[in-house]
Amino acid sequence: MADFFWFSDAQWARIEPLLPTGTRGMKRVDDRRVLSGIVHALQSGGRWGDCPPVYGPKKTLYNRFVRWAERGIWENIFSALAGAEDVPDRLFIDSTCIKVHRTAGGAKGGPLANGIGQTRGGRNTKLHAVCDVKGRPCVLLLTPGNAHDMRVAQQCIAAMPPSAELVGDKGYDSNDLRAWLASRGTTAVIPSKRNRKVQLDCDPAIYKQRNVIERMFCRFKDWRRVAMRFDRNIKTFMATIAIAATVIWWL
């Protein structure tokens, strides 16, 4: 097992109580083996058919991943583990673009419905995130790559209870966002844009800590199926993101 991913006893003790129960039909095969195989596939970025035999039938791995993605189970597991922590005093918000592979086109509903947008760099999906001071993601959201960060900023922040401070880059410099944060009792640590007539104060020492969310995105993209989007359906790609966040930070 040393050559492949396998959930440790401590990790499995945390994730097992969150798995769905009372499902109809045949009893599920070894959950620990199947879920370990799914993580291996997402980390390596290889085809499902190339998964090592130690994880069992490839069809079982793929079907379990897709069916649970459709039901939102992977996202629920991430939310349960991330939500078990206390509310941080300081949160960070940012986004990153993820390159869309050619095989991800053609999903039902069209590109925009599946979070694929045309940018100057080609087709991209944008991952928006809110993380804590340890660089652990608390909120994750996907949009087309050409969507502006401000379109979903309040939605992302509102998913968390109010924090004392919110740190973001100049892309989040908006009077409306600042006023909304103030109404929640949150101090905006956001530098002013150049075109702002009256430059607002921004604590440089706190703002320097914003690198934690940049490093978080780098760790996400160590997983090849996150760094390069192969999934056509936005639900399955969101499941990939949720599984990566759970395994890297919350187990």
Secondary structure as UniProt FT lines:
FT   TURN            2..3
FT   HELIX           9..15
FT   HELIX           16..18
FT   HELIX           31..44
FT   HELIX           48..50
FT   HELIX           53..55
FT   HELIX           58..70
FT   TURN            71..72
FT   HELIX           73..82
FT   TURN            83..84
FT   STRAND          90..100
FT   HELIX           102..104
FT   TURN            108..109
FT   HELIX           112..114
FT   STRAND          117..119
FT   TURN            120..121
FT   STRAND          122..131
FT   TURN            133..134
FT   STRAND          137..144
FT   TURN            145..146
FT   HELIX           150..158
FT   STRAND          165..167
FT   HELIX           170..172
FT   HELIX           175..183
FT   TURN            184..185
FT   STRAND          187..189
FT   TURN            194..195
FT   HELIX           204..207
FT   HELIX           208..210
FT   HELIX           211..220
FT   TURN            221..222
FT   HELIX           224..227
FT   STRAND          228..229
FT   HELIX           234..245
FT   HELIX           246..250
//
